[in-house]
Amino acid sequence: MIVSALLFSNILGIVIVGFICYENIPNLWCYFFNEDMWLAKHSHGIGTPSFDYDWSWISDAMLLAFAIVVIIHLVLCFKRCKKIGISGWWILVPLYNPIMLLYKKSKADSEETIQN
């Protein structure tokens, strides 16, 4: 989990999410709304033991769910950057995000410490 957080919580995560969406959204669209095109694309797998027409869209949907999780993570990191008073672009730096975002205090916490 730590390795995946380091790998996907930066610019690499954005690239992977873009690639997943580019590959899987048209495939899911064809499966649900244009079955003839989907069958033409995947007809080579019909008849193999691992092919199941009813469940073949699950792998595409799982990858899209992973992409949504990465996007939510990046949005939350962006909000955290704004809360601690730095630019939101810092979420693209590989080792800064997520390690430093966990340990830095927010502006409100540091101001409260100064007042006490």
N, C-alpha and C positions, 0 to 999 in steps of 0.2 A: 504494500500500500504506500509506503514511503517513497519507493522508487517511482511508482506511477504518479504520485503527487509532484515529485520533482520533474518528471518528464513532461507531464501534460499541463502544468500550471504556468505556462509561459508561451512564447511564440510558437513552439512546437505543437502545443495543444491546439492552438488556433488553426494551424496548418492541417493537422490530422482531422479536426472537426470539419473543416472545409472539404477535405478529400472524402470523408465518410458521407457527407451530405451530397456531394457531387456524384458519387457512385450509387448510393442507395435510394435517394428520393425518386429518381426516374424509374427505378426498378419496382419500388412499391406502388408507384402510380400506375405502371403498366399492369401489375398484378391485380389491382382492385378495379381499374377502369378500362383497360384495353387488354383483355386476356389473349387475344390472337397475337399481338406483338410480344407479349410476355412468353407465350409458348414458342414462338419463333426463336426467341433469344435463348431459351432454356430447354429446347427439345433434345439436345444432345444428352441430357441427364435422365430423360425418361427411359425407364426400363432398368436402370441401375438399382442395386439393392438399397442404396442410401437415399434415393429420390422419393420424396413424398409431396405430392402436389398440394395437399391441404396445409402442410406445415413449412413449406419452403420459404415463405415470407418472414418467418420468425427470426432468422439470422439477420435479415436486413433491418427489422424492427429493433432487435437488440443493439445493433451498432448505432442506430439513430438514438436510442435511449442513452447509450454511452456518450454520444455527442452532446445531448442535452445536459447531462450531468457535468461535463467539462465546461459548457457555456455557463451554467449556473455557478460553478466554482469561480470562473473568471469574473463574473459580475459581482459576486460577493467579495472577491479580492479587490476589485476596483472600488467598491464602497468602503472597504477597510482602509485603502490608501487615502481616500478622501477624509476619513474619520481621523487618521493620524496626522493629516496635514501635509501630505506629499502628493506629487502628481500621479495621476492614474496610470501613466505610461510605465511606471515601475513594475506593473504586473507582467510585463514582457521580459524582464530580466530573470534568467533561470534560477540563480541561487538566492536572489533577493525575495522572490515569491516562491514558495510560501514561508520560508524559514523566518525572515526578518519581520514579516507581517504578523507572525504569532507573538513575537517578543517585544515589539515596540509598543510603548504606551500611547494612548490617544491624546489629543490636545486637551480634552476636558480632564483627563486623569492627571496630566502633568500640571495643569493650572490649579487643580485642587490641592495637589501636593505642595505647590509653592505658597498657596494661601495659608495652609496649616502650618 
